[in-house]
Amino acid sequence: AMKQKPGYARAWWGRAVCKLDRYFALTHRGSDFSTEFRAGTTAFLAAANNFVVNATIMQHAGVKAEDTVVSGAFCAGVACILSGLLSNLPLGLMPSIGPNVFLAFSLVATGVVGTDQALAISGACGLSLLLLSLTPVLKVVLGLVPLCIKYGLIIGTGLLSALIGLKSIGVVVPDTGPAQDIVALGELRDVRIAITSVFLIIMASMLHRGVKGAVLIGMLGATVTDWVLNGDAPDTLIALRSFKTHSLDLSILLGSFAWLQVGALLLMLLFSISGAVIGSGRMAGLLTQDGAVPGSTAVYVVCGAATMLSAACGTSPIFVSMSAAAGIRDGGRTGLTSLVVGFWCLLTAFVFSPMASAIPACAVAPVLILVGVSMVGEATEVAWWNTQEALPAFLCAVFQPFTYSVANGIYAGLGMSAVLFFTTGTFLAYLPNRRKQLADDVISATSVRDLSTRTVRT
């Protein structure tokens, strides 16, 4: 009996591995366990500075920075694990940048509402997103978005990702000169820019040669280099933490003003998630011909539930982070990548929060630029010769980096697409009489073509 135990253990392990392989479709998507673990680690490192940025912003909403780092990492960990299990997509769900600015600066900092009331609005937004995701309404809303807008979203999100990376290291800065342009070129002799440039070249070269783990290797190298040259190494990498729940003032939801803010926040969150899911799905090769991403409905459900949890924990709504798309760039193709991200997030929440806070911008910037390169390549899918598709796609793309908002890009693209739908006369094809006439024209044209073909053959 004792001799049979090793064989039994190996057989049990083999069955478990096979079940995981089938559940996450690892073989089908051309991935394996080591690749998914590496990709998840890369995604986490690329998005980990999100916790610090979010904490800095949420301070203006009256929430302590330390509490926000811990609660943000905890909510992100729960969301990533649920998303990985339910959607099987290689995504990283993080506290949102954008909706948190709305909560902190548009609502609390201006004195419109208090902290507890702003968090109640965020929680109501999460509930609305959850209910919307559980009904066919979500598919109808997303199905109405033209394919050209979806490609514009991918292109614009790539440009925005690159801009965020360049801005974070000081290459792109606000213009304070006499010309008073919007932006200007920063001081290129900065050490951070040098580190970014060197490791961007290293990562690009390794990716070109097909080196596994190229992005992770580059990020770790850039992090250590920054710590050595700039003395930015944290005093400690480990600290045991606990998170606190936050009270919500639900009475504000009795008025119409609060629900107007819920609607604005919901649209911002919905479109941001949509853009990131489509962009990430395209990068992973999971986008279908009609522009859908299999399993994406579960992502919206998880984001809604996690946003409710984040409100109770005193942090911003949860969305899909484009920074985490670095994991896809490093080979992530399944929900296992998301599970690994969730594992690191939970460790960060309770143990490694000092280390996560110390990942420098010069280690993340090269990844964001490479993500931008991958996503802007989708410009080849847009029918640029067709103005009805090209103009909405273009506006959707350029509004994102120019206004620093994914949501604004979607509004611009959808608005122009709707206007051109009528001004170009496309709507006439959907009128009953016109539709019958078009069908008769098609039948007539087909008959003439067939007759001509038979004549030529004769």
C-alpha positions in Angstrom: 0.0 0.0 0.0 2.8 2.3 0.8 4.4 1.8 -2.6 1.2 2.7 -4.4 1.0 6.2 -2.9 3.6 8.0 -5.2 1.8 6.5 -8.2 -1.6 7.5 -6.9 -0.3 11.0 -6.1 1.1 11.4 -9.6 -2.2 10.1 -11.1 -4.2 12.5 -9.0 -2.0 15.4 -10.0 -2.2 14.4 -13.6 -6.0 14.4 -13.5 -6.1 17.8 -11.8 -3.8 19.3 -14.4 -6.0 17.8 -17.2 -9.1 19.3 -15.7 -7.5 22.7 -15.3 -6.3 22.5 -18.9 -9.8 21.7 -20.1 -11.5 24.3 -17.9 -9.2 27.2 -19.0 -8.7 25.9 -22.5 -4.9 26.2 -22.1 -4.0 23.8 -25.0 -6.7 25.2 -27.2 -5.4 28.7 -26.8 -1.8 27.7 -27.2 -0.7 28.4 -23.7 0.6 26.5 -20.6 0.8 26.9 -16.8 4.3 28.5 -16.7 3.3 31.1 -19.4 0.1 32.0 -17.6 2.0 32.4 -14.3 4.6 34.6 -15.9 2.0 36.6 -17.8 0.0 37.2 -14.6 3.1 38.3 -12.7 4.0 40.7 -15.5 0.4 42.1 -15.6 0.5 42.6 -11.9 3.8 44.5 -11.9 2.6 46.6 -14.8 -0.6 47.6 -13.0 0.6 47.7 -9.4 1.4 51.4 -9.4 -2.3 51.8 -9.9 -2.8 51.3 -6.2 -0.6 54.2 -5.4 -2.1 56.5 -8.0 -5.6 55.6 -6.9 -4.7 56.3 -3.3 -3.2 59.7 -4.1 -6.4 60.7 -6.0 -8.8 59.3 -3.4 -7.1 61.4 -0.7 -9.0 64.3 -2.2 -12.2 62.3 -1.5 -11.3 62.2 2.1 -10.0 58.6 2.3 -6.6 57.9 3.9 -3.9 56.9 1.3 -2.7 53.8 3.3 -6.2 52.5 3.7 -6.9 53.0 0.0 -3.8 51.0 -1.1 -4.8 48.1 1.1 -8.6 48.1 0.2 -7.9 48.7 -3.5 -5.5 45.7 -3.7 -8.0 43.6 -1.8 -11.0 44.4 -4.0 -8.8 44.0 -7.1 -7.7 40.6 -5.9 -11.2 39.4 -5.4 -12.3 40.8 -8.7 -9.4 39.2 -10.7 -10.0 35.8 -9.2 -13.8 35.9 -9.9 -13.2 37.2 -13.4 -10.6 34.6 -14.2 -12.9 31.8 -13.1 -16.1 33.1 -14.7 -14.8 34.7 -17.9 -11.6 32.8 -18.7 -10.1 36.0 -20.0 -6.5 37.2 -19.3 -7.5 40.5 -17.7 -6.4 42.6 -14.7 -9.2 44.3 -12.8 -8.0 47.2 -10.8 -9.3 50.4 -9.0 -10.3 52.7 -11.8 -8.4 55.8 -12.9 -11.0 58.2 -14.3 -14.1 57.4 -12.3 -12.0 58.0 -9.2 -11.1 61.5 -10.5 -14.9 62.1 -11.0 -15.6 61.0 -7.4 -12.7 62.9 -5.8 -12.5 66.2 -7.8 -16.0 66.6 -9.3 -18.0 65.6 -6.3 -16.1 65.7 -3.0 -13.3 68.3 -3.5 -15.8 70.8 -4.9 -18.0 70.3 -1.8 -21.0 69.0 -3.8 -21.2 65.8 -1.6 -19.4 64.3 1.3 -17.1 61.2 1.3 -19.8 58.9 2.5 -22.3 60.2 -0.1 -19.8 59.9 -2.9 -19.1 56.2 -1.9 -22.8 55.6 -1.9 -23.1 56.9 -5.4 -20.2 54.6 -6.4 -22.0 51.6 -4.8 -25.2 52.4 -6.6 -23.2 52.6 -9.9 -21.9 49.1 -9.1 -25.4 47.7 -8.4 -26.7 49.3 -11.6 -23.8 47.7 -13.6 -24.5 44.4 -12.0 -28.2 44.4 -12.8 -27.6 45.7 -16.3 -25.1 42.9 -16.9 -27.6 40.2 -15.9 -30.1 41.3 -18.5 -30.1 41.2 -22.3 -30.0 45.0 -22.2 -26.2 45.0 -21.9 -25.8 42.9 -25.1 -28.3 45.2 -26.9 -26.4 48.3 -25.9 -23.0 46.9 -26.8 -24.4 45.4 -29.9 -25.5 48.8 -31.2 -21.9 50.0 -31.2 -20.5 49.8 -34.8 -17.4 47.7 -35.4 -15.5 50.8 -36.6 -16.0 52.3 -33.2 -14.7 49.2 -31.5 -11.5 49.4 -33.7 -11.3 53.1 -32.9 -11.5 52.2 -29.2 -8.6 49.8 -29.6 -6.5 52.4 -31.5 -7.3 55.2 -29.1 -6.7 53.1 -26.0 -3.3 52.2 -27.4 -2.4 55.9 -28.0 -3.7 56.7 -24.5 -1.6 53.9 -22.9 1.5 55.2 -24.7 0.7 58.8 -23.6 0.3 57.7 -20.0 3.7 56.0 -20.1 5.4 59.0 -21.7 3.8 61.4 -19.3 4.7 59.3 -16.2 8.5 59.7 -16.9 8.4 63.3 -18.0 8.8 63.0 -21.8 5.4 64.7 -22.3 4.8 67.7 -19.9 2.4 70.6 -19.8 3.7 73.6 -21.8 4.5 76.6 -19.7 6.4 78.5 -22.4 5.4 81.6 -24.2 3.6 79.6 -26.9 1.2 78.2 -24.3 0.7 75.0 -26.2 -1.1 72.1 -24.5 1.9 69.9 -24.1 5.6 70.1 -24.7 8.7 67.9 -24.7 10.2 67.4 -21.2 13.8 67.4 -20.1 15.3 64.4 -21.9 18.5 64.3 -19.7 16.4 62.9 -16.8 17.7 59.6 -15.5 14.2 58.1 -15.6 13.9 58.7 -19.3 17.3 57.1 -19.9 16.3 54.0 -17.9 13.0 53.8 -19.9 14.7 54.2 -23.2 17.3 51.5 -22.5 14.9 48.9 -21.3 12.3 49.8 -24.0 15.0 48.8 -26.5 15.9 45.7 -24.5 12.3 44.6 -24.3 11.6 45.3 -28.0 14.8 43.4 -29.0 13.9 40.4 -26.9 10.3 40.4 -28.1 11.6 40.4 -31.7 13.8 37.4 -31.0 10.9 35.6 -29.2 12.5 35.5 -25.8 10.0 34.2 -23.2 9.4 36.5 -20.3 10.9 39.5 -22.2 8.5 42.0 -20.6 8.9 40.7 -17.1 12.7 40.6 -17.4 12.7 44.2 -18.7 10.4 45.4 -15.9 12.4 43.8 -13.1 15.7 45.1 -14.7 14.3 48.6 -14.9 13.0 48.5 -11.3 16.4 47.3 -9.9 18.2 49.9 -12.0 16.0 52.7 -10.7 16.4 51.6 -7.1 20.2 51.5 -7.5 20.7 54.8 -9.4 18.0 56.9 -7.8 18.0 55.3 -4.3 14.3 54.7 -4.5 14.5 51.2 -3.0 11.8 50.8 -0.2 13.0 50.5 3.4 11.0 47.3 3.7 9.3 45.0 1.2 6.9 43.4 3.6 4.4 44.8 6.1 1.3 43.1 7.6 -1.8 45.2 7.0 -5.5 45.0 7.6 -8.2 46.9 5.7 -11.2 48.8 7.1 -14.7 49.1 5.9 -16.3 52.5 5.2 -19.7 53.8 6.0 -22.1 54.9 3.2 -24.6 57.6 3.4 -27.4 56.0 1.4 -29.9 58.8 2.1 -28.4 60.8 -0.9 -29.8 58.2 -3.2 -33.4 59.4 -2.4 -32.8 62.4 -4.6 -32.6 62.8 -8.4 -29.3 64.6 -8.3 -27.5 61.5 -7.0 -28.9 59.3 -9.8 -27.7 61.8 -12.4 -24.2 61.3 -11.0 -24.8 57.5 -10.9 -25.7 57.6 -14.6 -22.6 59.6 -15.5 -20.4 57.3 -13.6 -22.1 54.2 -15.0 -21.5 55.4 -18.6 -17.9 56.2 -17.9 -17.3 52.8 -16.3 -19.3 50.9 -18.9 -17.4 52.4 -21.8 -14.0 52.2 -20.1 -14.6 48.5 -19.5 -15.9 47.9 -23.0 -12.8 49.6 -24.6 -10.4 47.6 -22.4 -12.1 44.3 -22.9 -12.2 44.7 -26.7 -8.6 45.9 -26.8 -7.3 43.1 -24.6 -9.4 40.5 -26.4 -8.0 41.6 -29.7 -4.4 41.5 -28.4 -5.1 37.9 -27.1 -6.6 36.9 -30.4 -10.0 36.2 -28.8 -12.0 38.8 -30.7 -14.7 37.2 -32.9 -15.6 38.4 -36.4 -18.5 40.5 -35.1 -16.3 42.3 -32.6 -17.4 40.4 -29.5 -15.2 38.8 -26.8 -16.4 35.4 -25.5 -16.9 35.5 -21.7 -17.0 39.3 -21.5 -20.5 39.4 -19.9 -19.0 37.8 -16.8 -16.4 40.6 -16.7 -19.2 43.3 -16.4 -20.9 41.3 -13.7 -17.7 41.0 -11.7 -16.9 44.7 -12.2 -20.4 45.6 -10.9 -20.1 43.4 -7.8 -16.6 44.4 -7.1 -17.5 48.1 -7.4 -20.1 47.6 -4.7 -17.5 45.9 -2.6 -15.0 48.7 -3.3 -17.5 51.4 -2.2 -17.9 49.6 1.2 -14.1 49.4 1.5 -13.6 53.1 0.7 -12.0 52.9 -2.7 -12.8 53.7 -6.3 -14.9 51.6 -8.8 -13.3 48.5 -10.3 -12.6 48.4 -14.0 -10.3 46.5 -16.5 -6.9 48.0 -16.5 -5.1 48.5 -19.8 -1.7 48.5 -18.0 -2.4 44.8 -17.1 -2.5 44.1 -20.9 1.2 43.7 -20.5 0.4 40.2 -19.4 -1.2 39.5 -22.7 1.9 40.9 -24.4 3.9 38.4 -22.4 1.8 35.4 -23.6 -1.3 35.4 -21.3 -4.3 33.9 -23.0 -6.7 32.5 -20.3 -8.3 33.3 -17.0 -5.3 31.7 -15.2 -3.5 35.0 -15.9 -6.2 36.8 -14.1 -6.0 34.4 -11.2 -2.3 35.0 -10.8 -2.9 38.7 -10.8 -5.5 38.3 -8.1 -3.1 36.2 -6.0 -0.5 38.9 -6.1 -3.1 41.6 -5.4 -4.2 39.8 -2.2 -0.6 39.3 -1.1 -0.1 43.0 -1.8 -3.1 44.0 0.3 -2.0 42.1 3.4 1.8 41.7 3.0 3.6 43.3 0.1 2.0 46.8 -0.1 5.4 48.5 0.4 7.0 46.7 -2.5 4.0 47.3 -4.9 4.2 51.0 -4.0 7.9 51.1 -5.0 7.6 49.9 -8.6 8.9 53.0 -10.5 7.2 54.7 -13.5 10.3 54.1 -15.6 9.7 50.3 -15.3 6.0 50.6 -16.3 6.4 53.2 -19.1 8.2 50.8 -21.6 5.4 48.3 -21.2 2.7 50.9 -21.8 4.5 52.0 -25.0 4.7 48.4 -26.2 1.0 47.9 -25.5 0.3 51.0 -27.5 2.3 49.6 -30.4 0.3 46.4 -30.4 -3.1 48.2 -30.2 -2.5 50.9 -32.8 -1.7 48.1 -35.3 -5.5 47.6 -35.5 -5.7 50.7 -37.7 -5.4 48.4 -40.6 -8.9 46.9 -39.9 -10.7 50.3 -40.4 -12.1 51.0 -43.9 -10.4 54.4 -44.2 -11.8 54.8 -47.7 -15.3 54.8 -46.2 -15.9 58.2 -44.5 -18.9 56.9 -42.6 -16.6 54.4 -40.8 -13.3 56.3 -40.9 -14.4 59.6 -39.3 -16.2 58.0 -36.2 -13.2 55.6 -35.8 -10.7 58.5 -36.0 -12.6 60.7 -33.5 -13.0 57.8 -31.2 -9.2 57.2 -31.3 -7.9 60.8 -31.1 -10.3 62.0 -28.4 -8.9 59.5 -25.9 -5.3 60.7 -25.7 -6.3 64.4 -26.4 -8.8 64.5 -23.6 -7.2 61.8 -21.4 -10.4 59.9 -21.3 -11.6 56.6 -22.9 -15.2 57.6 -22.3 -14.8 60.9 -24.2 -13.5 59.0 -27.2 -16.5 56.7 -27.2 -18.9 59.6 -26.9 -17.3 61.4 -29.8 -17.2 58.3 -32.0 -20.7 57.2 -31.3 -22.1 60.7 -31.7 -20.5 61.2 -35.1 -21.6 57.7 -36.2 -25.2 58.4 -35.3 -25.2 61.7 -37.1 -23.7 60.2 -40.3 -26.2 57.4 -40.1 -28.9 60.0 -41.0 -26.9 62.5 -43.1 -25.5 59.9 -45.5 -29.0 58.4 -46.0 -28.0 55.0 -44.6 -31.2 55.1 -42.5 -33.3 54.8 -45.6 -32.2 51.2 -46.0 -34.0 50.4 -42.8 -37.4 51.7 -43.9 -39.9 48.9 -44.8 -40.7 50.1 -48.3 -37.1 50.9 -49.0 -35.9 47.6 -47.7 -38.3 45.8 -50.1 -37.1 47.9 -53.0 -33.5 47.1 -52.2 -34.3 43.4 -52.1 -36.0 43.6 -55.5 -33.0 45.5 -56.9 -30.6 42.8 -55.6 -32.7 40.0 -57.1 -32.9 41.9 -60.4 -29.1 42.5 -60.4 -28.5 38.9 -59.7 -30.8 37.8 -62.5 -29.0 40.1 -65.0 -25.6 38.8 -63.8 -26.7 35.2 -64.2 -28.1 35.9 -67.7 -24.9 37.6 -68.7 -22.9 34.7 -67.4 -24.9 32.2 -69.4 -24.7 34.3 -72.5 -20.9 34.5 -72.2 -20.6 30.7 -71.7 -22.8 30.2 -74.8 
